Amino acid sequence: MSKIIGKKFFDRKTLTVARNLAGQYLVRKIGKKIIRERITEVEAYVGPQDLACHASRGRTPRTETMFCPAGTIYVYFVYGMHYMLNIVTEGEGYPAAVLIRGTENFKGPGVLTRELRIDKKLNGKKVSRASGLWLEYSEKISGLKKKIKSSPRIGVNYAGPIWSQKKYRFTID
């Protein structure tokens, strides 16, 4: 069994967390079944100054979870059909998070949440065995780190030319 990633991992700069999440395992317990998926795609949202980040519009009922301590699960509903899974980063009160966009077997954030049965019931909970959603360190991460590529985030043109072109998306081929 791999070592569980704890709160300290997430209580760092968002870009560092995002880059370091690529290649680790997302683990979901559904009933008695445990599903482990290597994370292959993430995006960083770095706080209120980031115009692609929900928190750039201020503290609202929707974004309240982003102000929670690092390691909190932030799930929101988009396009009236998909849940998006994020993990809050940095210190409590600073709204930043990493969106988990894909894994080895589940490409795209909507597919990922549908297949792993992730919905609003997890919003505000901590990544842990108790919540049924946690992350584990990969044993083979050193070789994968060389394969991580950064590129602009997907679907954030509304953030303007500067923020939409930031290379805050990290992928592993």
C-alpha positions in Angstrom: 0.0 0.0 0.0 1.3 3.5 -0.8 1.6 6.3 1.7 -1.4 8.6 1.9 -0.8 12.2 1.0 -1.6 14.4 3.9 -2.6 18.1 4.5 1.0 19.3 4.6 1.4 18.4 0.9 -1.5 20.7 0.0 -0.4 23.5 2.3 2.1 24.9 -0.2 2.1 27.1 -3.3 -0.6 26.0 -5.7 1.7 25.6 -8.7 4.0 23.4 -6.7 1.1 21.2 -5.5 -0.3 21.0 -9.1 3.0 19.9 -10.6 3.6 17.4 -7.8 0.1 15.9 -8.0 0.7 14.8 -11.6 1.7 11.1 -11.4 0.3 10.5 -7.9 -2.7 8.4 -7.2 -6.3 9.5 -6.7 -8.1 6.8 -4.6 -11.9 6.5 -4.3 -13.8 4.0 -2.1 -17.2 3.2 -3.3 -18.9 0.7 -1.0 -16.3 -2.0 -0.5 -14.6 -1.3 -3.8 -11.4 0.8 -3.9 -10.4 2.4 -7.2 -6.8 3.8 -7.6 -6.1 6.0 -10.6 -2.8 7.7 -11.6 -3.4 11.4 -12.1 -2.4 12.5 -15.6 -3.8 16.0 -15.9 -4.4 18.9 -13.4 -4.9 22.6 -13.5 -3.9 25.2 -10.9 -6.1 28.1 -9.9 -3.9 30.5 -7.8 -6.1 32.8 -5.9 -8.1 36.0 -6.1 -5.8 37.7 -8.6 -6.1 34.8 -11.1 -9.0 35.8 -13.3 -9.7 32.2 -14.2 -10.2 31.3 -10.6 -13.7 31.3 -9.1 -12.4 33.3 -6.2 -11.5 36.3 -8.4 -15.1 37.3 -8.1 -14.9 37.3 -4.3 -16.2 35.2 -1.5 -19.6 33.7 -2.4 -21.6 30.6 -1.2 -20.2 28.8 -4.3 -16.5 29.7 -3.5 -16.7 29.4 0.3 -15.0 26.0 0.3 -12.0 27.5 -1.5 -11.3 29.5 1.7 -11.1 26.4 3.8 -7.8 24.7 5.0 -5.5 23.0 2.5 -6.6 19.5 1.7 -10.3 20.3 1.6 -12.3 18.9 -1.3 -14.0 21.6 -3.5 -16.6 20.2 -5.8 -18.8 22.3 -8.0 -21.4 21.7 -10.7 -20.8 23.1 -14.2 -22.8 23.3 -17.5 -25.8 21.8 -15.6 -24.3 18.3 -16.1 -20.8 17.8 -14.7 -19.1 17.9 -11.3 -15.5 19.2 -11.1 -13.1 17.9 -8.4 -10.6 20.3 -6.9 -8.4 20.1 -3.8 -7.9 23.4 -1.9 -4.2 24.5 -1.5 -2.2 27.0 0.5 -3.3 28.5 3.8 -6.8 28.8 5.2 -8.4 32.0 4.0 -6.4 32.1 0.7 -8.7 30.8 -2.1 -6.6 28.5 -4.4 -7.1 25.0 -5.6 -6.0 22.3 -8.1 -8.6 20.8 -10.5 -8.1 17.1 -11.2 -8.8 16.9 -14.9 -7.9 13.3 -15.7 -6.4 10.0 -14.8 -5.0 7.1 -16.8 -8.4 5.6 -17.4 -10.7 8.6 -17.1 -10.0 11.5 -19.5 -11.8 14.7 -18.8 -13.0 16.1 -15.4 -16.7 15.3 -16.0 -15.9 11.7 -17.0 -13.6 11.3 -13.9 -16.2 12.5 -11.4 -19.0 10.5 -13.0 -17.0 7.3 -13.0 -15.8 7.8 -9.5 -19.2 8.9 -8.2 -17.9 12.3 -7.0 -20.5 14.9 -6.4 -21.4 17.8 -4.0 -21.7 15.4 -1.1 -17.9 15.5 -0.9 -17.7 19.3 -1.1 -16.1 20.7 2.1 -14.8 17.3 3.3 -11.1 16.6 3.8 -9.2 14.3 1.4 -8.9 11.2 3.7 -10.0 7.6 4.0 -12.9 8.9 6.2 -14.3 10.9 3.3 -13.8 8.0 0.9 -11.5 10.1 -1.4 -7.8 10.4 -0.8 -4.5 10.6 -2.6 -1.5 8.4 -2.4 2.2 8.9 -3.3 3.4 6.9 -6.4 6.4 4.7 -5.9 7.5 5.4 -9.5 7.3 9.2 -9.5 11.0 10.1 -10.3 10.8 8.8 -13.8 7.4 10.4 -14.5 8.6 13.9 -13.3 10.6 14.2 -16.5 7.5 13.6 -18.6 5.4 16.4 -17.0 4.5 19.1 -19.5 2.9 22.5 -18.8 0.5 24.3 -21.1 -2.4 26.8 -20.9 -5.5 25.8 -19.0 -8.6 24.6 -20.9 -11.8 26.7 -21.3 -10.7 29.8 -19.5 -10.7 32.4 -22.4 -13.1 34.5 -20.3 -10.1 35.3 -18.0 -8.5 37.4 -20.7 -5.3 37.0 -22.7 -2.9 37.1 -19.8 -4.6 34.6 -17.4 -5.9 32.3 -20.1 -2.4 31.8 -21.5 -0.7 31.0 -18.2 0.9 27.5 -18.3 -1.0 26.3 -15.2 -2.1 22.9 -16.7 0.2 20.0 -16.0 0.0 16.7 -17.9 1.8 13.4 -18.2 1.7 11.6 -21.5 
